Amino acid sequence: MIVHVVWATPDVQDVVPVEVAADASVADAVRHSGLAAHYGLDPASLRYARFGNRIDASARLADGDRIEIVRGLTVDPKAVRAARARVKAAAGKGALGSRRTP
């Protein structure tokens, strides 16, 4: 069966069709795609999605699946929001920004 393995960043979009056995896992398809080795990705730190939905590396594939290789978050979203709120508060805009009425 044929599946497509995808790696995308703001600079690179790479889609590799891979022929795998009927009982192949996500990890098998990613390994056969060669994308991790080509881009120097650490397989232990990668996560995967099937058509945009998170999936485990041991999940079995179906013909025509698109497997996306996704990286972990580089920053904590809560920390970024908190920092943004502190900057707004220091500027005197408060949580509602300029929509606040006197």
KEDODO-426146 format. One record per residue (C-alpha): x, y, z; residue in one letter; chain; residue number from 1. Coordinates in pm, 1 decimal, always signed. Layout:
// KEDODO-426146
R        X        Y        Z resn chain resi
R        X        Y        Z    A     A  NUM
...
//
This chain:
// KEDODO-426146
R        X        Y        Z resn chain resi
R     +0.0     +0.0     +0.0    M     A    1
R   +104.4   +359.9    -57.0    I     A    2
R   +108.7   +627.6   +214.5    V     A    3
R   +249.4   +981.5   +205.4    H     A    4
R   +486.3  +1108.1   +474.4    V     A    5
R   +502.8  +1485.9   +513.8    V     A    6
R   +757.7  +1717.6   +675.8    W     A    7
R   +683.5  +2089.3   +663.7    A     A    8
R   +841.8  +2400.3   +812.7    T     A    9
R   +808.0  +2763.8   +706.0    P     A   10
R  +1098.7  +2702.3   +465.3    D     A   11
R  +1046.0  +2340.2   +354.1    V     A   12
R   +748.9  +2135.4   +242.7    Q     A   13
R   +843.6  +1777.9   +159.4    D     A   14
R   +598.1  +1499.8    +72.2    V     A   15
R   +734.8  +1150.8    +15.3    V     A   16
R   +517.1   +865.9   -115.6    P     A   17
R   +618.2   +541.9    +54.5    V     A   18
R   +520.2   +185.8    -27.3    E     A   19
R   +478.6    -14.8   +293.7    V     A   20
R   +346.8   -356.4   +394.2    A     A   21
R    -20.1   -394.6   +487.9    A     A   22
R    +65.5   -426.7   +859.3    D     A   23
R   +307.8   -129.7   +866.3    A     A   24
R   +307.1   +124.1  +1148.9    S     A   25
R   +352.4   +499.7  +1137.7    V     A   26
R   +711.7   +457.0  +1258.7    A     A   27
R   +779.6   +211.8   +972.2    D     A   28
R   +652.7   +457.8   +711.1    A     A   29
R   +852.4   +748.1   +857.1    V     A   30
R  +1167.4   +535.4   +868.6    R     A   31
R  +1120.3   +424.9   +504.9    H     A   32
R  +1055.5   +783.3   +391.5    S     A   33
R  +1406.5   +888.4   +492.1    G     A   34
R  +1282.1  +1234.1   +596.9    L     A   35
R  +1413.0  +1212.7   +954.4    A     A   36
R  +1762.5  +1125.0   +834.7    A     A   37
R  +1756.9  +1379.6   +550.2    H     A   38
R  +1659.1  +1671.4   +775.2    Y     A   39
R  +1855.1  +1558.4  +1082.0    G     A   40
R  +1543.9  +1501.6  +1294.7    L     A   41
R  +1562.4  +1308.2  +1620.5    D     A   42
R  +1302.1  +1029.7  +1588.0    P     A   43
R  +1266.1  +1011.3  +1967.8    A     A   44
R  +1144.0  +1372.5  +1986.3    S     A   45
R   +902.5  +1358.7  +1692.3    L     A   46
R   +525.8  +1325.3  +1707.6    R     A   47
R   +292.9  +1223.2  +1429.6    Y     A   48
R    -49.1  +1303.6  +1287.9    A     A   49
R   -274.5  +1133.5  +1033.7    R     A   50
R   -460.2  +1391.8   +824.0    F     A   51
R   -402.7  +1645.6  +1105.1    G     A   52
R   -512.8  +1423.4  +1396.2    N     A   53
R   -249.2  +1315.3  +1649.1    R     A   54
R   -153.2   +949.7  +1623.2    I     A   55
R    +86.8   +716.6  +1801.8    D     A   56
R   +399.4   +589.6  +1623.4    A     A   57
R   +277.1   +231.2  +1665.6    S     A   58
R    -58.5   +293.2  +1494.6    A     A   59
R   -132.4    +84.5  +1187.1    R     A   60
R   -172.3   +250.3   +849.8    L     A   61
R   -432.8   +231.3   +576.4    A     A   62
R   -377.0   +274.9   +204.8    D     A   63
R   -369.7   +644.1   +111.8    G     A   64
R   -293.6   +775.8   +461.6    D     A   65
R   -104.0  +1104.0   +490.8    R     A   66
R   +132.3  +1098.2   +788.6    I     A   67
R   +261.3  +1434.6   +909.1    E     A   68
R   +579.3  +1455.9  +1111.9    I     A   69
R   +526.4  +1723.6  +1376.5    V     A   70
R   +771.4  +1880.9  +1617.1    R     A   71
R   +703.9  +1951.7  +1980.8    G     A   72
R   +629.8  +2305.7  +2090.7    L     A   73
R   +937.6  +2524.4  +2120.8    T     A   74
R   +773.6  +2757.6  +2374.3    V     A   75
R   +499.5  +2719.7  +2632.8    D     A   76
R   +185.5  +2894.1  +2499.0    P     A   77
R    +74.0  +2986.2  +2851.6    K     A   78
R   +406.1  +3157.8  +2921.6    A     A   79
R   +382.4  +3356.2  +2597.3    V     A   80
R    +27.2  +3473.7  +2676.0    R     A   81
R   +129.6  +3570.9  +3029.1    A     A   82
R   +427.2  +3769.7  +2900.4    A     A   83
R   +206.1  +3946.9  +2645.0    R     A   84
R    -44.2  +4036.0  +2920.1    A     A   85
R   +238.2  +4177.1  +3137.8    R     A   86
R   +357.5  +4397.1  +2850.6    V     A   87
R     +4.8  +4528.2  +2788.8    K     A   88
R    -49.1  +4590.5  +3159.6    A     A   89
R   +279.4  +4783.0  +3180.7    A     A   90
R   +169.3  +4992.9  +2883.8    A     A   91
R   -154.0  +5074.5  +3065.1    G     A   92
R   -381.9  +4900.2  +2819.1    K     A   93
R   -510.2  +4628.3  +3050.4    G     A   94
R   -656.2  +4298.5  +2938.4    A     A   95
R   -908.6  +4456.7  +2699.8    L     A   96
R   -659.2  +4677.0  +2519.9    G     A   97
R   -795.9  +4997.5  +2369.6    S     A   98
R  -1162.8  +4885.6  +2394.3    R     A   99
R  -1180.2  +4995.0  +2756.8    R     A  100
R  -1412.1  +5287.8  +2826.7    T     A  101
R  -1336.5  +5554.1  +3092.9    P     A  102
//
